[in-house]
């Protein structure tokens, strides 16, 4: 299919192009009804509301959401220890669940018999996947819900799925060639692993493979990595964002103007300490309310940081967008009395196309914090002295503290790396 065709159309045009006020009215009515349903059927939610003296009748629309306390992953884990398997967050008896998923931290989650939620299908369509495609799903089908959720969502688009899961790179390449796979789902790092393995096998990525569109998630997607993948395969690579407990919270369209909010979910950007919404354009924590009838999450705090964008997108979708995921609320590191966030160091690296990866390392010398910005370049021939000087200046301007710079050759920083590493030792 021509790339121009893949950027056209909508999964649900009526909802995706609703004027903002109409969308707010639609979500407000849905929220009021869902809160009453959840209060009646989920003991954990009912107890949370009772603790703060809030009645379901108090939640009439979006403006009343802040009356409901935030729920965090730790809350699920704590309640499940006292009440296996779902901690009272479920709405039906555990033996009615079609599946029981096991998430990291041994947190259990019920899976409904018929998967009716359409948010990931909306995301996959916006990414460019279309009826008749053959898609290789390399997300892990073992224990967690994500791969199966995407599998079900592809079915709603009448797309053929090859459920490979992760690993077995040689076999994955052979499957792609033999079945003329034109769609990929997985992490961006695994797609790069497949590219490198295929090249080592003597496979021409553009001539011998048929990949046209890729949907990646579960990892950050640096723009430099996206460009390399698109150039290597001659394909579109777009990303989605969500959590296992809330489902899809955002997705890119063809134009890459941030992460569009799906139509059947409520996303807030809040102050993580107060739970109150922050002003537009301000960084805050992503909080989501889904409409999953079997495992409702109302005001689930993801721990991720982002900014809400309201400007219209050329694709025609009228939803608000998350600018991007800026990091985690628990990843900030104080250096010389100043908090440094991953989203800030991302902003530094984004100003230098010569940089492929980076890592900020915090150490101590003579009782003083030392911040070293390790920059892995794409090309060994880059003028390292010039790059070092420019980087030091931008670090001072962006982070407000001085940092040392170390320029390293390609392949130095591992794929699975922390952006900020604290190696200080306190006596």
JOMOHU-V779856 format. One record per residue. RES is the residue in one letter. PSI is psi as a letter, one per 30 degrees, with the letter a starting at -180 (none if undefined). Layout:
[[RES;PSI] [RES;PSI]]
//
This chain:
[[X;k] [X;k] [X;e] [X;e] [X;e] [X;f] [X;f] [X;l] [X;l] [X;l] [X;e] [X;i] [X;e] [X;e] [X;e] [X;f] [X;g] [X;k] [X;k] [X;e] [X;e] [X;e] [X;e] [X;e] [X;e] [X;e] [X;e] [X;e] [X;e] [X;e] [X;e] [X;e] [X;e] [X;e] [X;e] [X;e] [X;e] [X;e] [X;e] [X;e] [X;f] [X;j] [X;e] [X;e] [X;e] [X;e] [X;e] [X;e] [X;e] [X;e] [X;e] [X;g] [X;h] [X;k] [X;l] [X;e] [X;f] [X;f] [X;j] [X;f] [X;a] [X;e] [X;f] [X;f] [X;e] [X;f] [X;f] [X;k] [X;l] [X;k] [X;k] [X;l] [X;e] [X;e] [X;e] [X;e] [X;e] [X;e] [X;e] [X;f] [X;e] [X;f] [X;j] [X;k] [X;f] [X;g] [X;g] [X;g] [X;f] [X;l] [X;f] [X;l] [X;k] [X;e] [X;g] [X;f] [X;k] [X;e] [X;l] [X;j] [X;l] [X;j] [X;l] [X;k] [X;g] [X;h] [X;k] [X;l] [X;k] [X;k] [X;k] [X;l] [X;e] [X;j] [X;j] [X;f] [X;k] [X;g] [X;e] [X;e] [X;e] [X;e] [X;e] [X;e] [X;e] [X;e] [X;f] [X;g] [X;k] [X;l] [X;k] [X;f] [X;l] [X;j] [X;k] [X;j] [X;j] [X;g] [X;l] [X;j] [X;f] [X;j] [X;e] [X;l] [X;f] [X;e] [X;e] [X;e] [X;e] [X;e] [X;e] [X;e] [X;e] [X;e] [X;e] [X;f] [X;g] [X;h] [X;k] [X;k] [X;k] [X;j] [X;i] [X;e] [X;a] [X;l] [X;a] [X;h] [X;e] [X;e] [X;e] [X;e] [X;e] [X;e] [X;e] [X;e] [X;e] [X;e] [X;g] [X;h] [X;k] [X;g] [X;k] [X;k] [X;k] [X;a] [X;l] [X;e] [X;e] [X;e] [X;e] [X;e] [X;e] [X;e] [X;e] [X;e] [X;e] [X;e] [X;e] [X;f] [X;f] [X;g] [X;k] [X;j] [X;e] [X;e] [X;e] [X;f] [X;l] [X;g] [X;k] [X;e] [X;k] [X;k] [X;j] [X;l] [X;a] [X;f] [X;l] [X;k] [X;i] [X;k] [X;e] [X;e] [X;e] [X;e] [X;e] [X;e] [X;e] [X;e] [X;e] [X;e] [X;f] [X;h] [X;l] [X;k] [X;j] [X;l] [X;l] [X;l] [X;k] [X;a] [X;l] [X;f] [X;f] [X;f] [X;a] [X;k] [X;f] [X;l] [X;l] [X;k] [X;a] [X;e] [X;f] [X;h] [X;h] [X;a] [X;j] [X;k] [X;k] [X;l] [X;f] [X;h] [X;l] [X;k] [X;k] [X;l] [X;j] [X;l] [X;j] [X;f] [X;e] [X;f] [X;g] [X;k] [X;k] [X;l] [X;l] [X;k] [X;g] [X;k] [X;k] [X;a] [X;k] [X;k] [X;k] [X;k] [X;j] [X;l] [X;h] [X;j] [X;f] [X;f] [X;i] [X;k] [X;j] [X;j] [X;h] [X;k] [X;j] [X;f] [X;f] [X;k] [X;k] [X;a] [X;k] [X;k] [X;k] [X;f] [X;k] [X;l] [X;k] [X;f] [X;f] [X;f] [X;k] [X;g] [X;l] [X;l] [X;k] [X;k] [X;e] [X;l] [X;k] [X;f] [X;a] [X;k] [X;f] [X;g] [X;f] [X;k] [X;k] [X;k] [X;k] [X;h] [X;g] [X;k] [X;k] [X;k] [X;k] [X;e] [X;f] [X;e] [X;f] [X;e] [X;e] [X;e] [X;e] [X;f] [X;f] [X;j] [X;f] [X;f] [X;k] [X;e] [X;l] [X;l] [X;k] [X;k] [X;k] [X;k] [X;a] [X;k] [X;k] [X;h] [X;g] [X;k] [X;k] [X;k] [X;k] [X;k] [X;j] [X;j] [X;j] [X;k] [X;l] [X;e] [X;k] [X;f] [X;f] [X;k] [X;j] [X;e] [X;e] [X;e] [X;e] [X;e] [X;e] [X;e] [X;e] [X;e] [X;e] [X;e] [X;e] [X;e] [X;e] [X;e] [X;f] [X;g] [X;l] [X;k] [X;k] [X;l] [X;k] [X;k] [X;k] [X;l] [X;l] [X;k] [X;g] [X;e] [X;k] [X;l] [X;e] [X;i] [X;l] [X;k] [X;e] [X;k] [X;k] [X;j] [X;g] [X;k] [X;k] [X;k] [X;none]]
//
